[in-house]
């Protein structure tokens, strides 16, 4: 339901979200993300997160709440968080999650999101 790839050079963790999640999957995801972010911090780098929400479906309210809770803790895990999606409904739901922190920005352009993350 998700893939996580870490670019150790840029310190960008790319997360692709697919399908319909459960709260248990959110917990599994949060644990794996925490491990990857910790590995970057141990290497002396401050991670940035890039969420690709393109292939996600509209989630249940309890999953959105769990993701929002995770987003509120994201500043502790990342310097910046970009959420990318081109879908209108997905963007609406992603906006709710992104509202949890001022370090989170929503993008409909992948290149712009990655450029924003690369800024110091």
C-alpha positions, 0 to 999 in steps of 0.5 A, spaced: 500 500 500 506 504 500 513 504 498 518 508 501 525 510 497 530 514 501 535 518 497 541 519 501 544 524 497 539 529 497 535 527 504 529 526 500 524 520 503 519 519 497 513 516 499 508 513 494 501 511 497 497 507 493 490 504 495 485 504 501 488 504 507 486 501 514 489 505 521 493 499 522 497 500 515 498 507 517 501 505 524 506 500 519 507 506 515 509 511 520 514 506 523 517 504 517 518 512 515 520 513 522 526 508 521 528 511 514 528 518 517 532 516 523 537 513 519 538 520 515 539 523 522 544 519 524 548 520 518 547 528 519 542 529 514 535 533 516 530 529 512 525 532 507 518 528 505 515 527 498 508 524 498 506 522 492 498 521 493 497 520 485 495 513 486 491 513 493 484 513 493 479 517 498 480 514 505 476 513 510 475 518 516 479 514 521 485 513 516 485 521 514 485 522 522 491 518 523 494 521 517 493 528 520 496 525 527 502 523 523 502 529 519 502 533 526 508 529 528 512 530 521 516 536 523 519 532 528 521 527 523 522 532 517 525 539 515 519 540 510 514 535 507 511 536 500 504 532 498 503 531 491 497 529 487 493 531 481 487 529 482 481 533 485 478 529 490 485 526 493 487 534 493 481 536 497 483 530 502 490 531 502 489 539 504 486 536 510 492 532 512 497 538 510 493 543 514 496 539 520 503 543 520 506 549 516 511 545 514 507 541 509 505 544 502 501 541 497 503 541 490 499 539 483 506 539 480 511 534 481 517 538 479 515 544 483 514 540 489 521 537 489 524 543 487 521 546 494 524 540 498 531 542 495 531 549 498 535 550 504 
